[in-house]
Amino acid sequence: MSSNATSGHFYATTPIYYVNARPHLGHAYTTIVADALCRWRRLLGDDVHFLTGTDEHGLKIQQAADAAGKSPRDFVDSIAPLFAEAWERLDISNDDFIRTTEERHRIGVQRLLQACRDNGDIELDTYRGLYCVACEAYYVDDDLVDGNCPIHKRPVETVEEENYFFRLSRYGDRLLEWYEHHPGAIVPEHRMNEVIGFIKQGLLDFSISRTSFTWGIPLPWDERHVTYVWFDALANYITAIGYGRDDEAFASRWPVDYHLIGKDIIRFHCVYWPAMLMSAGIEPPKGWAVGGWLLVGGEKMSKTTGNVVNPLDLIDDIGVDGFRYYVLADTPYGADGDFTYEGLIGRYNSDLANNLGNLLSRVATVVGKKCGGIGPAPSPSSPLAAVATAAVDETIARWAEVQPSRALEATWQLIRATNAHLEANEPWKAEPGPDVDAVMGDALEALRIVAILASPAIPRTAQTVWERIGMPGRVDAQRLPGAGAWGGYPGGSTIDKGEPLFPRRQS
Ligand SMILES: [Zn+2]
């Protein structure tokens, strides 16, 4: 490990995904960004813990299980593995995968509920909602189809029941004060304004329990009620790391560095969740990184519009790294992006085939023809040295802002500059000798640095580049910033031309 390595802890999470649907592009997007960020922090020497998982309780699951003729348990057991398998195929490096039906989760949720109850913030009150008698279930306005139950297509009734409520209304001032002291907690910054604006409108208490279904975690002091949505789902971020079971493990990971979330769940994550934690005497998160949506044909993916993209279909076609690179590089994190097949192929051809793939290919070819297949050492005074230093610094800075597209843009500047350096010197036309060796050594050193910087985004390709230029071991075992310093390529290694990294695709 380099002496520049840091030894910080870094804990990041994705949302847990509701198992009423199979993994789709939206899930994959947030998960790939989180994965690349965690891989980046490992390169910086951090002790990283990366959590993802599945949300498995609630009325919709109970209904979906009924419809499938399965018990809720059998139903969730049939869907949750699809997420774990999808993440494996996308090279997601999560350290843990929590399912909310696990015992460790139940223990932690009940501890959290009890802590908020003991603090006086959970009280019985009257819930008023729209109820379908046939479903034995409540709906909100958005669920209804022409004012009717979406399943039975018949009118719903306004019904009241006793529910437990969390007194969110008591937390407005404390949340505003906390955010005032943690101005960088939410990235991108404009999302912070949205959260502050929402809090300033005045916060309403929210219902946290139901008696109308049973597929959930019972309240520890009143087992007629199961907890509903927020205390169950959000709590995964603490129950997975030991809350309620292993205080030492919990204290070593919490508070989380980043919750990666989509913009549609910002209110629950940035208002409800820190208030719940404050009530239980737990520190709020250190940070939230809020992403936009990857739209398909200008619309949010939904089963209704039928535009659901399965990421696994795409990786069969374009390769894991081609897909990962596109979703990371094409859309600035925080903004909405438009996912198109043409965009995917375009990025693949321009950035991967023409830039990175072509650079490795021409370097290996010239070294084979002019340097006897042995990579020369770089020159300390190479004009590429300053470019490489700038690329390393810029890549580090952009990752620190959770801006993978800008980080990759910075890395690709070094690839472009190296291709331009080769074109300016035309080593393929020159006689073998020290001049050719110098140019090729510099290009190999640039490739070594690029392989490290790009490895969080395209881990398989980065390892392939690393091996082909004759570097030993694993590229992801390198530590920045030390390993990014110019001059690390030793020279004297055999260069392997191999097959094209990214064969050009017809657009
Ligand atoms: Zn109904």
Residues whose N, C-alpha, C, O or C-beta is under 5 A from the ligand:
A	BS01	ZN	C132 A134 C135 C149 I151 H152
